[in-house]
Amino acid sequence: MRTKILILLSVVMILAISCGPAASETLVSGVEVEGNVEVVSSHILGAVRTSTGEPLDQQQIKEDVEAIYDLGFFSYVDADLDTSMGGVKVTFVVRENPIVESVQFDGNTVYTDEELMELVFTAPGTVFNRVFFRHDLQRIKEKYDDDGYVMMKIADVQIEGGRINVSIIEPRVGDVVIQGNTRTKTYVIDREIKLEKGDLFNATILRHSINKVNSLGFFDDVSVGFEPSEEDPAYTNIIITVVEGKTGNVGLSIGHGSSSGWSGGLSYGDNNWAGKGHKAEIGFELGDNERYWAYYQEPYMDSEHYGWKIGAYKHFWEEREYWDNSREQFEFDEDRVGGYIGAGKYFSGSEKLSWYLTLDWRDTEISNIDRKKATKEQVEKYKEEEFLEGVVFSSILSLTNNNLDPYLSYPKGDIEDINVEKAWEAIGGEHDFTKYWATVRYYIPVTGLGDFFDVSLGTEDNPVIFASRIRAGFSSGEIPYVELYEVGGSKTLRGYEDDFTKGEEMLLGNFELRIPVDKTFNFVVFYDAGNAWGKGSRDDEAGDFSFSDLYDSVGIGVRVRTPLGNLRVDYGEGDDESRTHFGFGEMF
């Protein structure tokens, strides 16, 4: 009987062991960390999913080891299992990375070590963290990319003890190869590329340089490619391919004005004469205001190369008005012939400051006088006292400070210029006077305007632009009436007739918001204000200036890119009149 009872108990125990959890699952009796000094255990165990009281899972322990390693603080991670009557104790054994002593960079020339360290969160005195440092390197790469150095590479990272050394490769420009130009001289294209052999490769500068080449107007297409240099793998060759376009153009103009009547003209010009980037034009315009002109110009200049121009012209104005004390005294026809030659360059060592000297000769005669309010004797007196006729030989010196961004395809920045014109009697002229005027132009890209109106306005390379121009002038000496400052018309004060006001002093302001609709069409909103006063002014008396004396206008305009050039049409509402003006190119 006793034997049967023992057998029965043995069967029950076997069944209990085989059916109970202890037979199939080993429980975790504890979880610890060993080997950490600087990194606290709670931070390490925060990455672990194995916990006390849970069944032991070998796969989970393997994943916990990887999770601890991924924290980035350790060079070695493993797990020890200690079996006891209460289960299995899991001990994660770690070896910390060294304490950071210093972070140094090799190969960096764009930024100093101090500038790069501002992007690095890994600081001396802390445990080196592989993950954090990878993010540090990513921030460095993003800074290079944001500034256009997109080919920069982190070549190597060496860790010796606590000293970290980062090797940086900043690729440089190899050969700049220009191909496809059959007419345009290679140097004309090359001087617009602001990257030379040996320069650090910068994608932003290259992109804007390609925009500059495009804006020359010589090519139907400009593309760029790259190839590694055979001389040095750290250098990249730039291959620029152009497709020549037509640069010669015939201009045909027809216009009508309420006071000037019908006019029309014909011209021929070439913006890339002989493939040298020179500009040449000859043309005429017939009507009440008759013009003939011809010029040849080298517009490009820098601190080594002179820009220059030469030209001749003949103008005939019909029924010009002579005003005195706000009264029209008489009308006359003015006939003027003239010629000019000029040259200039940037000051040595400067990419912003330049000078330009122009010598201008002109001879003016008047005829067909309609006396209106004046007597014959008064007309003769005016002719003598106001210097309506005669030869003027003058020199015009212009100093310009150009702060426009040279790499952008649109204007951004400011330009200031100071001009002095001196008329000389000593060298063949009949008049002696001096005129002084200064101009400030400012161009600001406007962002967010499209968001305000919930429309898409502009692109990165063709944004909305706020443009402004302010010009002020004064003079000394006896200024001939036909040489006075003139304000009014399409080039100065829109909404008014040409030469609406004349005087020895002047002030003018033009303000435009230029809104691109697409690549060939722009919309413009403008405000103009200005006046000229002094001798010959339309004010009741010549005298002190007051802002209340300014005439102003508001208006709208369009700019259309055509095969003949950029057509400009402006409609302005003045104080008592409105006018539509036609022209080519921007007013300023």
BAPA-534931 format. One record per residue (C-alpha): residue in three letters; x, y, z. Coordinates in pm, whole numbers, padded with zeros to 5 digits, always signed. Layout:
<rs>
ALAXYZ;...
</rs>
This chain:
<rs>
MET+00000+00000+00000;ARG+00281+00241+00090;THR+00452+00163-00237;LYS+00137+00251-00430;ILE+00109+00585-00249;LEU+00473+00678-00331;ILE+00421+00591-00695;LEU+00105+00802-00707;LEU+00282+01102-00551;SER+00566+01068-00798;VAL+00323+01074-01092;VAL+00148+01381-00950;MET+00481+01563-00909;ILE+00590+01471-01261;LEU+00259+01594-01398;ALA+00286+01912-01193;ILE+00640+01975-01314;SER+00556+01897-01676;CYS+00235+02105-01677;GLY+00354+02397-01458;PRO+00533+02717-01590;ALA+00859+02640-01415;ALA+00918+02346-01644;SER+00892+02544-01972;GLU+00996+02901-01873;THR+01292+03040-01679;LEU+01216+03369-01507;VAL+01445+03674-01494;SER+01544+03728-01136;GLY+01722+04062-01190;VAL+01863+04308-01446;GLU+02183+04503-01381;VAL+02452+04704-01559;GLU+02824+04664-01508;GLY+03122+04862-01630;ASN+02962+05209-01663;VAL+03135+05502-01494;GLU+03001+05826-01641;VAL+02673+05710-01792;VAL+02415+05643-01522;SER+02259+05297-01505;SER+01902+05426-01524;HIS+01975+05584-01862;ILE+02119+05255-01991;LEU+01836+05042-01854;GLY+01588+05281-02012;ALA+01680+05124-02346;VAL+01628+04766-02215;ARG+01299+04574-02247;THR+01406+04270-02040;SER+01258+04307-01690;THR+01257+04119-01357;GLY+00985+03857-01319;GLU+00934+03811-01687;PRO+01027+03491-01870;LEU+01380+03486-02004;ASP+01389+03565-02380;GLN+01725+03515-02550;GLN+01614+03712-02861;GLN+01503+04005-02648;ILE+01839+04008-02467;LYS+02014+04023-02803;GLU+01795+04320-02904;ASP+01865+04488-02567;VAL+02240+04461-02631;GLU+02192+04630-02968;ALA+01972+04900-02813;ILE+02236+04980-02550;TYR+02504+04994-02818;ASP+02284+05227-03024;LEU+02286+05477-02738;GLY+02630+05566-02874;PHE+02820+05587-02545;PHE+02987+05244-02556;SER+03254+05066-02753;TYR+03158+04723-02613;VAL+02827+04576-02491;ASP+02750+04215-02389;ALA+02516+04025-02156;ASP+02604+03777-01879;LEU+02342+03528-01752;ASP+02378+03399-01394;THR+02150+03100-01320;SER+02031+03055-00965;MET+01746+02879-00780;GLY+01537+03195-00819;GLY+01584+03221-01199;VAL+01839+03398-01415;LYS+02005+03734-01337;VAL+02089+03933-01651;THR+02392+04160-01628;PHE+02467+04391-01921;VAL+02842+04452-01938;VAL+02949+04776-02106;ARG+03272+04955-02183;GLU+03236+05333-02217;ASN+03391+05536-02495;PRO+03678+05761-02386;ILE+03623+06105-02237;VAL+03652+06369-02509;GLU+03970+06573-02474;SER+03955+06771-02798;VAL+03788+06790-03141;GLN+04009+06897-03430;PHE+03951+06943-03802;ASP+04184+06896-04099;GLY+04130+07023-04453;ASN+03877+07292-04370;THR+03941+07630-04535;VAL+03587+07763-04584;TYR+03519+07777-04210;THR+03753+07803-03915;ASP+03770+07539-03641;GLU+03585+07778-03412;GLU+03300+07821-03664;LEU+03266+07444-03704;MET+03275+07385-03328;GLU+02967+07604-03296;LEU+02781+07325-03477;VAL+02928+07046-03263;PHE+02749+06939-02944;THR+03028+06696-02852;ALA+03222+06888-02588;PRO+03550+06813-02405;GLY+03491+06649-02067;THR+03197+06437-02181;VAL+03183+06072-02284;PHE+03218+06044-02660;ASN+02884+05954-02812;ARG+02898+05800-03156;VAL+02534+05886-03237;PHE+02561+06247-03120;PHE+02881+06297-03316;ARG+02722+06157-03632;HIS+02457+06429-03595;ASP+02735+06684-03541;LEU+02893+06582-03871;GLN+02555+06602-04042;ARG+02511+06962-03922;ILE+02856+07047-04059;LYS+02762+06891-04394;GLU+02434+07087-04402;LYS+02619+07414-04338;TYR+02850+07346-04630;ASP+02551+07252-04848;ASP+02352+07562-04751;ASP+02641+07784-04856;GLY+02683+07605-05188;TYR+02973+07372-05109;VAL+02766+07065-05193;MET+03059+06841-05290;MET+03223+06862-04948;LYS+03294+06522-04789;ILE+03387+06393-04442;ALA+03681+06180-04549;ASP+03766+06018-04215;VAL+03717+06037-03840;GLN+04005+05921-03617;ILE+03962+05872-03243;GLU+04282+05832-03044;GLY+04211+05820-02675;GLY+04002+06129-02618;ARG+04132+06316-02919;ILE+03895+06326-03216;ASN+04028+06429-03558;VAL+03790+06495-03849;SER+03935+06503-04201;ILE+03737+06717-04445;ILE+03770+06724-04823;GLU+03662+07049-04989;PRO+03658+06975-05364;ARG+03808+07238-05590;VAL+03747+07344-05944;GLY+03960+07182-06211;ASP+03944+07299-06570;VAL+03652+07516-06681;VAL+03574+07399-07033;ILE+03348+07613-07254;GLN+03215+07454-07570;GLY+02950+07508-07835;ASN+03028+07877-07898;THR+03082+07929-08269;ARG+03061+08308-08277;THR+03103+08435-07924;LYS+03461+08458-07806;THR+03538+08218-07523;TYR+03668+08493-07297;VAL+03331+08673-07317;ILE+03167+08370-07155;ASP+03456+08287-06923;ARG+03459+08631-06758;GLU+03100+08575-06641;ILE+03194+08248-06466;LYS+03296+08347-06115;LEU+03478+08019-06055;GLU+03835+07963-06169;LYS+04070+07667-06161;GLY+04177+07605-05803;ASP+03875+07775-05645;LEU+03660+07584-05400;PHE+03367+07433-05585;ASN+03050+07625-05497;ALA+02721+07524-05659;THR+02551+07853-05569;ILE+02820+08064-05737;LEU+02812+07833-06039;ARG+02434+07853-06068;HIS+02436+08232-06054;SER+02725+08242-06302;ILE+02523+08034-06546;ASN+02235+08277-06494;LYS+02475+08560-06583;VAL+02575+08384-06903;ASN+02208+08335-06986;SER+02130+08700-06917;LEU+02386+08810-07177;GLY+02118+08727-07431;PHE+02364+08564-07670;PHE+02251+08202-07634;ASP+01940+07993-07681;ASP+02056+07743-07421;VAL+02327+07710-07156;SER+02391+07379-06978;VAL+02654+07258-06734;GLY+02812+06919-06664;PHE+03091+06777-06448;GLU+03369+06523-06477;PRO+03649+06420-06238;SER+03989+06566-06305;GLU+04248+06320-06433;GLU+04517+06517-06252;ASP+04366+06506-05903;PRO+04046+06332-05785;ALA+03990+06620-05539;TYR+03933+06848-05841;THR+03620+06856-06057;ASN+03615+06984-06414;ILE+03321+07204-06514;ILE+03188+07164-06870;ILE+02971+07453-06994;THR+02790+07399-07322;VAL+02617+07686-07503;VAL+02391+07702-07806;GLU+02437+08026-07999;GLY+02134+08246-08064;LYS+02069+08551-08279;THR+02199+08874-08127;GLY+02134+09115-08414;ASN+01791+09271-08425;VAL+01590+09516-08631;GLY+01380+09761-08433;LEU+01061+09913-08568;SER+00877+10174-08363;ILE+00546+10352-08420;GLY+00397+10591-08166;HIS+00143+10865-08122;GLY+00113+11139-07862;SER-00154+11400-07808;SER+00103+11679-07829;SER+00379+11520-08034;GLY+00166+11352-08302;TRP+00273+11047-08494;SER+00628+10918-08493;GLY+00805+10614-08626;GLY+01154+10480-08660;LEU+01384+10202-08765;SER+01704+10077-08607;TYR+01950+09792-08631;GLY+02159+09676-08339;ASP+02373+09389-08227;ASN+02441+09308-07862;ASN+02732+09078-07947;TRP+02915+09253-08227;ALA+03188+09031-08375;GLY+03131+08789-08087;LYS+03313+09021-07845;GLY+03013+09119-07634;HIS+03024+09471-07778;LYS+02705+09665-07845;ALA+02643+09857-08167;GLU+02335+10034-08298;ILE+02231+10273-08571;GLY+01884+10413-08616;PHE+01648+10697-08679;GLU+01306+10819-08569;LEU+01092+11058-08768;GLY+00812+11286-08651;ASP+00781+11607-08457;ASN+01075+11486-08250;GLU+01328+11364-08503;ARG+01634+11161-08402;TYR+01933+10995-08567;TRP+02196+10806-08374;ALA+02482+10561-08390;TYR+02702+10417-08116;TYR+02951+10143-08041;GLN+03017+10026-07687;GLU+03214+09780-07477;PRO+02991+09753-07167;TYR+03207+09510-06970;MET+03465+09644-06729;ASP+03645+09536-06414;SER+03958+09643-06228;GLU+04175+09533-06522;HIS+03960+09597-06829;TYR+03824+09931-06947;GLY+03467+09971-07056;TRP+03425+10233-07327;LYS+03177+10391-07567;ILE+03168+10620-07869;GLY+02869+10768-08046;ALA+02712+11048-08245;TYR+02360+11183-08266;LYS+02134+11445-08422;HIS+01810+11557-08258;PHE+01540+11785-08388;TRP+01261+11898-08154;GLU+00964+12078-08304;GLU+00772+12344-08113;ARG+00967+12339-07790;GLU+00834+12582-07531;TYR+01017+12860-07350;TRP+00867+12941-07008;ASP+00940+13234-06781;ASN+00762+13304-06452;SER+00504+13033-06523;ARG+00414+13186-06860;GLU+00485+13044-07202;GLN+00673+13323-07379;PHE+00738+13160-07715;GLU+00788+12833-07903;PHE+01085+12731-08111;ASP+01236+12440-08300;GLU+01563+12307-08160;ASP+01826+12138-08372;ARG+02118+11969-08199;VAL+02410+11763-08324;GLY+02661+11601-08097;GLY+02907+11327-08028;TYR+03069+11163-07729;ILE+03346+10930-07625;GLY+03400+10779-07284;ALA+03585+10514-07086;GLY+03603+10382-06732;LYS+03695+10091-06509;TYR+03681+09967-06152;PHE+03933+10100-05907;SER+04228+09871-05848;GLY+04151+09605-05592;SER+03781+09688-05583;GLU+03483+09500-05723;LYS+03235+09776-05633;LEU+03387+10121-05690;SER+03428+10241-06047;TRP+03478+10560-06244;TYR+03369+10666-06592;LEU+03474+10976-06784;THR+03278+11098-07086;LEU+03365+11384-07321;ASP+03056+11526-07489;TRP+03038+11787-07768;ARG+02706+11933-07885;ASP+02598+12229-08096;THR+02246+12368-08058;GLU+02056+12602-08291;ILE+01696+12730-08269;SER+01464+12833-08551;ASN+01098+12887-08646;ILE+01022+13102-08343;ASP+00654+13153-08260;ARG+00648+13452-08027;LYS+00325+13371-07834;LYS+00343+13616-07538;ALA+00684+13761-07616;THR+00770+14049-07846;LYS+01040+14023-08108;GLU+01273+14226-07888;GLN+01203+14001-07588;VAL+01278+13695-07794;GLU+01615+13835-07895;LYS+01681+13922-07535;TYR+01594+13570-07420;LYS+01810+13420-07692;GLU+02107+13618-07569;GLU+02053+13602-07194;GLU+01934+13243-07169;PHE+02197+13098-07402;LEU+01948+12915-07621;GLU+02212+12846-07883;GLY+02579+12762-07901;VAL+02840+12493-07859;VAL+02881+12305-07534;PHE+03191+12097-07474;SER+03173+11918-07142;SER+03338+11644-06943;ILE+03123+11419-06725;LEU+03286+11225-06443;SER+03081+10954-06274;LEU+03179+10767-05958;THR+02973+10457-05885;ASN+02948+10230-05584;ASN+02777+09911-05701;ASN+02664+09686-05417;LEU+02439+09462-05628;ASP+02484+09092-05569;PRO+02709+08991-05861;TYR+02592+08629-05862;LEU+02217+08681-05893;SER+02019+08691-06217;TYR+01798+08966-06072;PRO+01895+09296-05904;LYS+01943+09281-05527;GLY+02125+09552-05334;ASP+02201+09917-05396;ILE+02388+10143-05638;GLU+02505+10497-05563;ASP+02659+10732-05814;ILE+02787+11088-05805;ASN+02819+11285-06128;VAL+02987+11613-06216;GLU+02951+11773-06557;LYS+03183+12063-06636;ALA+03132+12271-06952;TRP+03454+12429-07075;GLU+03496+12750-07269;ALA+03872+12709-07281;ILE+03865+12414-07520;GLY+03615+12517-07784;GLY+03290+12557-07592;GLU+03078+12873-07574;HIS+02946+12814-07223;ASP+03098+12767-06881;PHE+02890+12596-06612;THR+02890+12298-06376;LYS+02614+12053-06294;TYR+02619+11813-05999;TRP+02379+11527-05942;ALA+02363+11209-05739;THR+02146+10899-05770;VAL+02067+10620-05528;ARG+01899+10301-05650;TYR+01782+10021-05424;TYR+01644+09676-05510;ILE+01485+09448-05250;PRO+01337+09102-05323;VAL+00992+09074-05164;THR+00892+08735-05023;GLY+00551+08627-04899;LEU+00351+08862-05121;GLY+00198+08567-05307;ASP+00099+08404-04977;PHE-00088+08721-04879;PHE-00296+08709-05197;ASP-00303+08327-05205;VAL-00136+08316-05547;SER+00203+08209-05677;LEU+00422+08512-05751;GLY+00780+08483-05870;THR+01041+08212-05840;GLU+01376+08176-05667;ASP+01556+08318-05971;ASN+01283+08569-06065;PRO+01126+08707-05746;VAL+00902+09005-05681;ILE+01127+09315-05659;PHE+01072+09648-05485;ALA+01284+09899-05679;SER+01346+10262-05593;ARG+01547+10549-05738;ILE+01612+10892-05586;ARG+01800+11160-05779;ALA+01894+11513-05675;GLY+02082+11777-05871;PHE+02202+12135-05854;SER+02433+12355-06058;SER+02654+12662-06069;GLY+02733+12914-06338;GLU+02508+13034-06618;ILE+02322+12725-06742;PRO+02189+12746-07098;TYR+01812+12702-07108;VAL+01845+12389-07321;GLU+02089+12239-07066;LEU+01868+12279-06758;TYR+01753+11977-06563;GLU+01434+11837-06712;VAL+01170+11632-06527;GLY+00877+11470-06702;GLY+00813+11184-06940;SER+00885+10813-06967;LYS+01237+10829-06822;THR+01172+11050-06518;LEU+00816+11147-06417;ARG+00554+10929-06578;GLY+00204+11067-06631;TYR+00343+11399-06758;GLU+00468+11521-07093;ASP+00839+11518-07173;ASP+01038+11798-07005;PHE+00735+11902-06801;THR+00952+12110-06569;LYS+01298+12262-06620;GLY+01534+12423-06376;GLU+01880+12462-06230;GLU+01796+12225-05945;MET+01590+11910-05936;LEU+01462+11626-05717;LEU+01312+11301-05840;GLY+01186+10983-05679;ASN+01065+10666-05851;PHE+00924+10365-05668;GLU+00817+10038-05833;LEU+00686+09698-05730;ARG+00786+09458-06007;ILE+00574+09143-06007;PRO+00677+08858-06239;VAL+00389+08665-06394;ASP+00607+08433-06600;LYS+00947+08439-06769;THR+00835+08680-07042;PHE+00580+08901-06864;ASN+00603+09129-06560;PHE+00342+09352-06398;VAL+00448+09683-06238;VAL+00285+09921-05991;PHE+00465+10257-05953;TYR+00468+10594-05780;ASP+00674+10887-05913;ALA+00736+11231-05765;GLY+00964+11511-05882;ASN+01022+11866-05994;ALA+01287+12095-06136;TRP+01298+12456-06027;GLY+01498+12776-06056;LYS+01547+12969-06377;GLY+01286+12860-06629;SER+01072+12685-06367;ARG+00696+12656-06411;ASP+00656+12781-06055;ASP+00545+13140-06014;GLU+00886+13231-05882;ALA+01223+13064-05877;GLY+01337+13013-05521;ASP+01363+12777-05225;PHE+01249+12418-05262;SER+00950+12274-05076;PHE+00826+11916-05086;SER+00479+12055-05154;ASP+00615+12171-05491;LEU+00669+11815-05610;TYR+00450+11680-05886;ASP+00354+11315-05844;SER+00182+11032-06026;VAL+00068+10676-05973;GLY+00030+10411-06235;ILE+00067+10059-06363;GLY+00283+09904-06630;VAL+00379+09584-06804;ARG+00713+09446-06920;VAL+00711+09201-07209;ARG+01015+09016-07340;THR+01002+09026-07721;PRO+01247+08931-07998;LEU+01320+09305-08031;GLY+01398+09351-07661;ASN+01213+09403-07335;LEU+00911+09620-07415;ARG+00800+09862-07144;VAL+00450+10015-07134;ASP+00351+10244-06845;TYR+00027+10430-06776;GLY+00054+10714-06524;GLU-00203+10944-06364;GLY-00054+11286-06289;ASP-00201+11582-06104;ASP-00411+11705-06395;GLU-00336+11464-06675;SER-00260+11104-06762;ARG-00025+10955-07018;THR+00085+10623-07162;HIS+00457+10578-07218;PHE+00638+10325-07437;GLY+01001+10223-07418;PHE+01248+09935-07398;GLY+01412+09800-07085;GLU+01349+09906-06726;MET+01343+10278-06650;PHE+01615+10223-06387;
</rs>
